[in-house]
């Protein structure tokens, strides 16, 4: 029985003890992995550079409380999502959300989130309706 070579820095240091098939498999993996890593690094570098430029050039939309990272859509156009205000109505949350494009234009919508809302009694329904009406008014003001 032999002990593993603890001085090997890369797999190539062990080629004298590997079969030709094992070396071929490792070379294949090395080539594919390095290509994938380079492609990933190029993509991230482009995204980071573009995100930094867009973040400097494009102000957050009016009413945005939180903006997210810039991303590319399926058509190669840059956008970022954002969150506006949130209202609580019992177990429900009424959120104003939106998406901004690289030109600064944005669109907003209202999203309702809840955990186990269940059936609403009259008071809970009025509270939710009031939160929705308030969010609707804000959405109208923001355009």
Secondary structure, 3 states (H helix, E strand, C coil): CCCCCCCCCCHHHHHHHCCHHHHHHHHHHHHHHHHHHHHHHHHHHHHHHHHHHHHHHCCCCCCCCEECCCEECCCCCEEEEEEEEEEEECCEEEEEEEEEECCCCEEEEEEEEECCCCCCCHHHHHHHHHHHHHHHHHHHHHC
